[in-house]
Amino acid sequence: MVPLRRVPILTADKDISLEQTAISADGHLSAPPMRSRARIAFEETRIGESTAGDEVADSSPPQGDIGLHETHRSDAPLGDKPMPRLMADSGDELRMKALIKGKLFRGRSTPIKIGRFTVLDRLGEGGMGVVYTAYDDKLERKVAVKVLRGEATRSDDSGRQRLMREAQAMARLSHPNIVTVHEVGDFEDQVFVAMEFVRGMSLDAWMRRRDRSWREVLAVFVQAGRGLQAAHAAGIIHRDFKPHNVLVGDDGAVKVLDFGLARAVEHAGSDDLAITAKSGESAGHALMVPLTQTGAIMGTPAYMAPEQHEGRPASAASDQFAFCISLYEGVYKRHPFSTDSLASLIGDAILGRVAPPPAGSRVPTRIFKALQRGLSVAVDRRFASMTELLAELEREPEGRRRRLFASTAFAGFVGVAGFGAAALQQPAAAAPICTGAADELAAVWNGERSEAVRSAMSATGVPYAADTWSKVQPQLEAYAGAWSAMRGEACTTHASGHQSDHLFDLRTACLDQRRAAFAGLVDTLASADAAVMERAMQALSTLPTIERCGDVAALTAEVAAPDDPRARLRVQAVRETLARAAVQENAGRFHAGLATLAAAGDEVAAIDYPPLRGELALRQGSLQMEAGDYPAADAAFGQALWTALAADDARTAAQAASKRMFVRAARMNQPAEALRDLELAQALHVRVQGDVELTAEFENNLGSVYMMAGDYVGAREHMLAAVAARTEAGRRDTVLSAYTYNNLGYLETYLGNQAGAARHYAGALELGERLLGRDHPNVHHMRLNLGTALIWQNRLTAGVPLLRTTVDALQGAQATGLPVYAWARSRLGLVALHRRELAQAAAEFEAARAAFTAIDADNDGEREALYGLGDVAAARGDVTGAQAIYDGIVDRLERRFGADHPETLVARVRFGEMWLLHADRPLAALAQLDRITARCTDTTPDLAVLCGDAARLTGDAKLRLGAPGEASEPLQQALALYERVQGGSSPEIVATLRLLGEAALAQGRRDEAVAHLRRAAALALAGFDADHPDLATTQFSLAKALAADPAATPEARELADKALAIYKVRAEAFAPEVGTIEGWRAAHSA
């Protein structure tokens, strides 16, 4: 048997396509034939353009359902309005109270300060301290400031340092579902933490406000779970997760707060002791009050895991347990354990007595099962991570899954789409001034426009139109809502005197550009065709973010607008035009985008504002690149770069440098020229490193450049950095991330690392199915990639269904023109050939050939199908027919490329493989393989696997010719090459080890043979399907080697029996092997 993997090779010819499906710069996935250096189709990701609470004690309004409540207007520093009560009257706070009174009696005109923050009001008091609203004078934003309780901070340095470390741990977390910490500092010998301010209520209050469906509750908890997931990834555990420590913003954002009990995992449990409830406490009080006494387990008993109750260290699994208790409460309206007393609760928790769902509950059984597992007493019985738990909770019946993700995936976006994370509640006095925000979008997005988009999508006739609309519609609604909220908040903040005219102008200009982009997208979708449908989700995901319009630091860092008001208006108008052109680009309407820019060119020249010239050139270059005019794009990027540098516009310059490197390397096949800009581009990106999408684009583009330059390790590092940048910012779940994962899979395939490729392709497919839908064309390509990577690892059970899904979905007349359909049929042909199902293999290859020919004659895909048909002919005994097919392929390649071209060398290896494995003619095989030897003297990574295949097949041929001594050297060479690029395991490595073992056994070196074959069998058993023929072949080879030692004969017989059982699954196809093993078994019977 030969591993199913086929060797991908880089070539320099522009007409050769790609071996593995990758994402092109226009967002499409290309078909996966043999590689071309000039057409590596890496996705060039594009640039689109967030509070704290505590446990509030008796500070809510009478209805008791608002977690953070302001009793009077508090959007300005304290002056003559009533003085807020800053501290509780407990003994712990007397010192702070005296300090505040001292400040108060010096006069109301002196604002109360905590660090640089001006106190506005007192929000409430919790277990860890007191929370105030405050104003950040430096960055002009409202914040929440928590002053941690004084007892721990003053008692000794270790307690103080612990609180500082915990607060700093919070500052390391940056995620849409985690309250952001802006600053940690000292205030009068106490620790304070300044956090983003969120208008909203705690999750427990949110659930009490009205009767919530289990789906509503689950959707909110999944977002909270994302926050825990991100914290765990950063090495932080919460230690006191509960509904009261989750905030649901008025804008829909869900954020985990009060990581005041969190601690870096390496320090977890260092000073934990078993808890003892205070005598005299009521059961309810003992269960719900946080335990934060010195030397005690930290947490709230009702939500603590068994290990916490027993005094053992808390871990991420403890947070998972608390999460499951909280979600159980949310969906079943009761606690999973008895709450009659602290003793009964602890008893149920440590004994695993989880209450069954209430009678008549409509919550699916799968939810209860997931919660039951998360509430396991043993840590190792719970989910391995929050990631796995959330995946199980989100697993819906197919009919509902798409709607659930469409409604919840965008909630995180809405949650951060406000200044300081959420729109502030408007004071009543400002209402008459700032009431028209929603009306400003009425002409852009309304019921009529929504119906126009839906109707246009439906009229395209594409099979995924309804699914795409179900995902697009709620996100358009959410974007419009976020824009209106930000517009209203900007107006109110300015009207109240807390933002300058200059800052208000910056925010308004930013929002106007986003309105233009949004309007352009709606117009594009309302006239959608099939091409726009493919890119609809990508275009939506690359809309410039609303969040940036509330980022004071980012807005003030941009190049100043012209001083002349009339010029400013003209610049703004052009920038809105550029925003519309960007939407056209992301929707795939490149020439329309260029026409839009052409209409703005004269105006840009007339304004004579240098930064605008750079912006225009940047967008023009990007559209020209997507339209395929690479020299013009290169020139435009150069103009944008130098113009922006001269205008000190670092953002435009950084984008231009990144895109110019990409077009030169990945589109013009000039990686050396691209790398000339490396130091400049890196320096520019240091200046804009806070921009997540710009950073991710740059890292992705650098990965493409390094790939084209032959530095595959460097390419992988940069693409992984692109994924990490988005993940750390909470933006992993985007279409662009899916494309970057696909690029990484492509890169690993290129390096021969199919296991790594499969992991990345699986990541791409998971995101693709969730964000684009199962029937989206790009998702079919992702599914093809993963299926191919799996079968190349001899994991046919997992890989074949993926290929079948693609074929079944695309059956019909249209399928003949789709590369993904053709490639899937070709891969299924390889599987059938490997299983010796020759009629099925021939049918698959013929179907693939017909589909490829309908696309383009004499392409890489057709050649792949012809290879398969040649192999089938040889396996059927038609050696003449097989040779004619292969001779024709080699002749065409030699005439087209030359005898030493990599594509020709691939054909020679395939020719030799056919002679050896399907026709059993080792001498004819060697005649082909010998021509490659000279080319493999100094192998680069792109040739390593090809040369490894040639060496392995050469060794196999020598063995078949009875020359095991001559076989060992090429086999050792093959093993070294494979291990260099594939690591320690692959089907090629298994096959080579098996052949080395057989060669050693033939030379009488039994111990060496057994060592090679044991390793091969172990790798095959761990990595192959349990019924894979190559596993049987390896096990029987080991059995024969072991049988040379009588003491090992029982093990040898057992292995032979296992191999025989595998072959008997397809006994007719593998009749020779069945007969051989049965004969051997009879000769070695007990």
Secondary structure, 3 states (H helix, E strand, C coil): CCCCCCCCCCCCCCCCCCCCCCECCCCCECCCCCCCHHHCCCCCCCCCCCCCCCCCCCCCCCCCCCCCCCCCCCCCCCCCCCCCCCCCCCHHHHHHHHHHHHHHHCCCCCCCEECCEEEEEEEEECCCEEEEEEEECCCCEEEEEEEECHHHHHHCHHHHHHHHHHHHHHHCCCCCCECCEEEEEEECCEEEEEEECCCEEEHHHHHHHCCCCHHHHHHHHHHHHHHHHHHHHCCEECCCCCHHHEEEECCCCEEECCHHHCEEHHHCCCCCCCCCCCCCCCHHHHHHCCECCCCCCCECHHHCCHHHHCCCCCCHHHHHHHHHHHHHHHHHCCCCCCCCCHHHHHHHHHHCCCCCCCCCCCCCHHHHHHHHHHCCCCHHHCCCCHHHHHHHHHCCCHHHHHHHHHHHCCHHHHHHCCHHHCCCCCCHHHCCCCCCHHHHCCCCCCHHHHHHHHHHHHHCCCCCHHHHHHHHHHHHHHHHHHHHHHHHHHHHHHHCCCCCHHHHHHHHHHHHHHHHHHHHHHHHHCCCCHHHHHHHHHHHHCCCCCHHHHCHHHHHHCCCCCCCHHHHHHHHHHHHHHHHHHHHHHCCCHHHHHHHHHHHHHHHHHHCCHHHHHHHHHHHHHHHHHHCCHHHHHHHHHHHHHHHHHCCCHHHHHHHHHHHHHHHHHHCCCHHHHHCCHHHHHHHHHHCCCCHHHHHHHHHHHHHHHHHCCCHHHHHHHHHHHHHHHHHCCCCCCHHHHHHHHHHHHHHHHCCCHHHHHHHHHHHHHHHHHHCCCCCHHHHHHHHHHHHHHHCCCCHHHHHHHHHHHHHHCCCHHHHHCHHHHHHHHHHHHHHHHCCCHHHHHHHHHHHHHHHHHHCCCCHHHHHHHHHHHHHHHHCCCHHHHHHHHHHHHHHHHHHHCCCCHHHHHHHHHHHHHHHHHCCCHHHHHHHHHHHHHHHCCCCHHHHHHHHHHHHHHHHHHHHCCCHHHHHHHHHHHHHHHHHHHCCCCHHHHHHHHHHHHHHHHCCCHHHHHHHHHHHHHHHHHHCCCCCHHHHHHHHHHHHHHCCCHHHHHHHHHHHHHHHHHHHCCCCCCHHHHHHHHHHHHHCCC
